[in-house]
Amino acid sequence: MKHNNPPLTYKEAGVDIDAGDALVDRIKPLARSTDRAGVMGGLGGFGGLFDLKAAGFRDPILVSGTDGVGTKLKVAIEAGMPDTVGIDLVAMCVNDIVVQGAEPLFFLDYYATGRLEVDTGRRIVAGIAEGCRRAGCALIGGETAEMPGMYAEGDYDLAGFAVGAAERDHLLPRPDIAVGDVVLGLASSGLHSNGYSLVRKVMERGGHDIATVMEPTRIYVKPLLQAVRSTNAIKGLAHITGGGLPGNVPRCLPDGLRARLDARRWKAPPVFGWLARTGAVPTEDMLRTFNCGLGMIVVVARGDVGKVTGALVGAGEAVREVGIIERAPTSEADCVIDYADSLWRS
């Protein structure tokens, strides 16, 4: 039986292998720019290799994390701004690793799209490489997936995977967090990468600055590692992501303790005031959705506040004493915030 249908190719089905090869060639120099001690080989193998001994560890515990950028990607796509979401991708993973006391060692990315655009892909990976350089970790591999029919024209998705290591006796949080310890807050760069489903709804009402909305997530790795190692006084760290301060601070506290934060002690960037006012967003929703100006929390003993603050300020962080650790009324760890409305008053 004869068929009149013409032969089909993979490219005609929507997958361009040549474009994929071209993207790999474009991003190899970006990956090489992130090399660090411990990296073995380069892009192109079936797996990335890393030598912990060459990285200087004697009794390492591996710490891993994975995350994405969420619907901030939708804002980036609509604004034609793919350059910084790669920084966000790295930040969301490595900031989670460093709070365990671990040094991020290497990173892998997953980039999926309906139709591969080589320049857009290169710009995204350039942001990932920049994030890796800021974190001191190597981009040793990843996956680019072209999947026609899975994504609308121009859409793409990102996922990141980071692996780090800490010496066994330097893992955080420490078990000696106690009543009377002090909570320090490190300033965020803005919205970071959480709550963008709400942000996009508020943006529909107008009055936003796209550059401010797209400000990339701050990467705290190098300053925190420097402070942890130089002071030996940091007891616990919390990365303020989805769930805000109430949802993340208790994750570094022992059962039976809570953090009491005083919102008069720090000032949220103006973007949070815009969100609260333009969207008439209730205070409780603001606190449980956004970082509200604090991207990282540090717990230290009262007597160590000066040296830890000095180390962090010396490394370029804006630090505020924002609260205290106290006994919780229940057996679960908790976080309460006083005077929350003062965060976004004009």
Disulfide bonds with the S-S distance in Angstrom:
none
